[in-house]
């Protein structure tokens, strides 16, 4: 359901307006100050902001400027009294979608709100639904996404383990950028045929090679004016890396077999779960390309590093699974919540999504119970870390923690709930390198 945030310092008017919108089928919440609005926006998905012009020591224009600076693109409406109409007009000039003279409880106002919400739904970038993380690491990531998204001259490199949601982050960068209405084109470099990678990215002209029976448009052209997302960029061979670097530096490229240069008006976002510094040392990745891609790095944390998000994220995925499977499961019982929080989630968000989807399908009643959830009985986390209760399980959990963190011993120790020095001793004990 769409969420409308009302920002009004008059509590009675705020409550009255909220109730009126609720009665008309629109999910609404209210806050009483600009600072409260900022806090709410940081932790919740909002589809439209309805703000009074005068807000104590601040005003709706200041809130609007902050919202746009943070990269939020939802519609913004100004409520105003008769004497504040010139200020409201100024707000429209600065990016507000419209202004609404008080009182706003009219059919005309309702139609304006509904129209803006429908327009937002039809926007191509709104096809993906996002969960706003509440954990410190997730909130830090969201802050950085909003900071870099509007700066579309910067190339972004997203780093993180498999299944952490790197494409999800890339789509957020695109959605919050000035290119949001243009294409978002995702390319999995891990499955690109090595012999055809150049053609897939840059296109080719008819007769360029055997089998090139017609001109082909590449991914660069498909993403024109928008965002090109190269997932697992470390899998590109050295020839493609060289051509990619040139395209980024010169802002143009040449299709295979072509004579003319084509302008490359794209914002590049790359992602990898590989240690590119190691790949550089081994001669598998160009150092100059790495620095060009790494203009603004983003790290996507492991799900196990964000325990505060496990249950809210599971509930978010439950809602999505309900929509997809045409079910009406209400939530998780107490034991199931406990199991979800205790699990290590080596497959990260991707694994959680699969588990929740299967549980929704298997659920026989209104609530998901423990037997609906397909989880191994290993890798369980206690309050202070992961259980290391016997030698067999201890070794297994250490190995899994190291695999999950990509060999990062500091992160692995944190997951296991032990010090790094203790981890080194146990690795020596079990002959783990």
Secondary structure as the mmCIF struct_conf table of DSSP 4:
data_model
#
loop_
_struct_conf.conf_type_id
_struct_conf.id
_struct_conf.beg_label_comp_id
_struct_conf.beg_label_asym_id
_struct_conf.beg_label_seq_id
_struct_conf.end_label_comp_id
_struct_conf.end_label_asym_id
_struct_conf.end_label_seq_id
STRN STRN1 UNK A 3 UNK A 7
BEND BEND1 UNK A 9 UNK A 9
HELX_RH_AL_P HELX_RH_AL_P1 UNK A 11 UNK A 23
TURN_TY1_P TURN_TY1_P1 UNK A 24 UNK A 25
STRN STRN2 UNK A 27 UNK A 31
BEND BEND2 UNK A 32 UNK A 33
HELX_RH_AL_P HELX_RH_AL_P2 UNK A 34 UNK A 43
BEND BEND3 UNK A 44 UNK A 44
BEND BEND4 UNK A 47 UNK A 47
STRN STRN3 UNK A 48 UNK A 52
BEND BEND5 UNK A 53 UNK A 53
STRN STRN4 UNK A 54 UNK A 55
TURN_TY1_P TURN_TY1_P2 UNK A 56 UNK A 57
STRN STRN5 UNK A 58 UNK A 59
HELX_RH_AL_P HELX_RH_AL_P3 UNK A 60 UNK A 69
TURN_TY1_P TURN_TY1_P3 UNK A 70 UNK A 71
BEND BEND6 UNK A 74 UNK A 74
STRN STRN6 UNK A 75 UNK A 80
HELX_RH_3T_P HELX_RH_3T_P1 UNK A 82 UNK A 84
HELX_RH_AL_P HELX_RH_AL_P4 UNK A 85 UNK A 93
TURN_TY1_P TURN_TY1_P4 UNK A 94 UNK A 95
BEND BEND7 UNK A 97 UNK A 97
STRN STRN7 UNK A 98 UNK A 101
BEND BEND8 UNK A 102 UNK A 102
HELX_LH_PP_P HELX_LH_PP_P1 UNK A 103 UNK A 103
BEND BEND9 UNK A 106 UNK A 106
HELX_RH_AL_P HELX_RH_AL_P5 UNK A 107 UNK A 122
BEND BEND10 UNK A 123 UNK A 123
HELX_RH_3T_P HELX_RH_3T_P2 UNK A 124 UNK A 127
BEND BEND11 UNK A 128 UNK A 128
BEND BEND12 UNK A 135 UNK A 135
HELX_RH_AL_P HELX_RH_AL_P6 UNK A 136 UNK A 149
TURN_TY1_P TURN_TY1_P5 UNK A 150 UNK A 150
TURN_TY1_P TURN_TY1_P6 UNK A 152 UNK A 153
BEND BEND13 UNK A 154 UNK A 154
STRN STRN8 UNK A 156 UNK A 159
TURN_TY1_P TURN_TY1_P7 UNK A 162 UNK A 163
BEND BEND14 UNK A 164 UNK A 164
HELX_RH_AL_P HELX_RH_AL_P7 UNK A 166 UNK A 175
TURN_TY1_P TURN_TY1_P8 UNK A 176 UNK A 176
BEND BEND15 UNK A 177 UNK A 177
TURN_TY1_P TURN_TY1_P9 UNK A 178 UNK A 181
BEND BEND16 UNK A 182 UNK A 182
STRN STRN9 UNK A 184 UNK A 188
TURN_TY1_P TURN_TY1_P10 UNK A 189 UNK A 190
BEND BEND17 UNK A 191 UNK A 192
HELX_RH_3T_P HELX_RH_3T_P3 UNK A 194 UNK A 196
HELX_RH_AL_P HELX_RH_AL_P8 UNK A 197 UNK A 202
STRN STRN10 UNK A 204 UNK A 204
TURN_TY1_P TURN_TY1_P11 UNK A 206 UNK A 207
BEND BEND18 UNK A 208 UNK A 209
TURN_TY1_P TURN_TY1_P12 UNK A 210 UNK A 211
BEND BEND19 UNK A 214 UNK A 214
STRN STRN11 UNK A 216 UNK A 216
HELX_RH_AL_P HELX_RH_AL_P9 UNK A 219 UNK A 222
TURN_TY1_P TURN_TY1_P13 UNK A 223 UNK A 225
BEND BEND20 UNK A 226 UNK A 226
STRN STRN12 UNK A 227 UNK A 231
TURN_TY1_P TURN_TY1_P14 UNK A 232 UNK A 232
HELX_RH_3T_P HELX_RH_3T_P4 UNK A 233 UNK A 235
BEND BEND21 UNK A 236 UNK A 236
HELX_RH_AL_P HELX_RH_AL_P10 UNK A 238 UNK A 250
BEND BEND22 UNK A 251 UNK A 251
STRN STRN13 UNK A 252 UNK A 253
STRN STRN14 UNK A 256 UNK A 256
TURN_TY1_P TURN_TY1_P15 UNK A 257 UNK A 257
BEND BEND23 UNK A 260 UNK A 260
STRN STRN15 UNK A 262 UNK A 263
STRN STRN16 UNK A 267 UNK A 272
BEND BEND24 UNK A 273 UNK A 274
HELX_RH_AL_P HELX_RH_AL_P11 UNK A 276 UNK A 281
TURN_TY1_P TURN_TY1_P16 UNK A 282 UNK A 283
BEND BEND25 UNK A 284 UNK A 285
HELX_RH_AL_P HELX_RH_AL_P12 UNK A 287 UNK A 293
TURN_TY1_P TURN_TY1_P17 UNK A 294 UNK A 295
STRN STRN17 UNK A 296 UNK A 299
HELX_LH_PP_P HELX_LH_PP_P2 UNK A 300 UNK A 302
HELX_RH_3T_P HELX_RH_3T_P5 UNK A 303 UNK A 305
TURN_TY1_P TURN_TY1_P18 UNK A 307 UNK A 308
HELX_RH_AL_P HELX_RH_AL_P13 UNK A 309 UNK A 325
TURN_TY1_P TURN_TY1_P19 UNK A 326 UNK A 326
STRN STRN18 UNK A 331 UNK A 332
HELX_RH_AL_P HELX_RH_AL_P14 UNK A 334 UNK A 342
STRN STRN19 UNK A 343 UNK A 343
TURN_TY1_P TURN_TY1_P20 UNK A 346 UNK A 347
HELX_RH_AL_P HELX_RH_AL_P15 UNK A 348 UNK A 362
BEND BEND26 UNK A 365 UNK A 366
STRN STRN20 UNK A 367 UNK A 368
HELX_RH_3T_P HELX_RH_3T_P6 UNK A 370 UNK A 372
BEND BEND27 UNK A 377 UNK A 379
STRN STRN21 UNK A 380 UNK A 380
STRN STRN22 UNK A 381 UNK A 382
TURN_TY1_P TURN_TY1_P21 UNK A 383 UNK A 384
STRN STRN23 UNK A 385 UNK A 386
BEND BEND28 UNK A 390 UNK A 390
HELX_RH_AL_P HELX_RH_AL_P16 UNK A 391 UNK A 404
TURN_TY1_P TURN_TY1_P22 UNK A 405 UNK A 407
HELX_RH_AL_P HELX_RH_AL_P17 UNK A 409 UNK A 416
TURN_TY1_P TURN_TY1_P23 UNK A 417 UNK A 417
BEND BEND29 UNK A 418 UNK A 418
HELX_RH_AL_P HELX_RH_AL_P18 UNK A 420 UNK A 429
TURN_TY1_P TURN_TY1_P24 UNK A 430 UNK A 431
#
